Amino acid sequence: MTSTTTVPPGATLPGLTHHLADINGTRLHYVSAGTTGSPVLLVHGWPETWWAFRKLIPLLAPSHRVLALDLRGFGDSGNAADAAYGEAVAAEDLHRLVEHVGAGPVHLVCQDISGGTGFRFAATHPEDVLSFTGIETTLAGYGLEALADVNDSGSWHVGFLGAPGVPGMLLPGHEREFLADWAFPLMNGTEGAITEDDLDEFVRTYARPHAWRGTEGLYQSVFADAGATRALAESRPLAVPVLTVEGASHPFTENTFRQVSAGEVTAVHLEGVGHLVAQEAPEALAAALLEFTGRIDARA
């Protein structure tokens, strides 16, 4: 594996270091902050990149070594047209990244569509994970498919984004209309949480060539799961402590992870917050994470 520090082409934060690492057949972009304490790995959802954690990272870095990546096909990570995409390969990316960084097992934090990737990673590589936090997320086989049911409160975009090749055919050239004018207003429940500059940063990366590969892969995994996630949960339930944090979707995340966890589950509901918790309520999320990780680290 090769790794370099890099000057970011887009937005950044003071005290943050950007890295590019050749891992598992792709190039991953990730950022790091903080030099002491147990490591925390932040994994974004959709329609996001690592920039979704811009407000959270400075709150965690004084007491933790914080890492946040762009999943393959997202942000400034590799998105080659002929590469593999989806939950399975993205979960292996997380394992290889933790191995590459060499900081030891991590407190894993996943939100939205990355919950399935994070669960697969934690279940198949338990030695890499100190704890699991799921934010506004669920899993295939446990209710995720229902989010595509437009006849029962689901949304059309779930099936659309999972249709092979369709997002990449129809969305290039319309990224700002789709993200800034539709997706973020729909999901954001806190006025002022996402600025025009933030939207510019998200649109920048989703407008790259082949920029919808990562999105298509994760959403296709939902419909191609065929019981694999449920089988994995039954054979390898999460043994580490689990935290669920929810805003608008309460109690969807809690209900899911109580079913796939063999250990303790702590549930936090942030009332009045929409779907984009890390962007809308970073202080409340940081408080929940710091209490949770601090309790686990104290035992160690």
Disulfide bonds with the S-S distance in Angstrom:
none
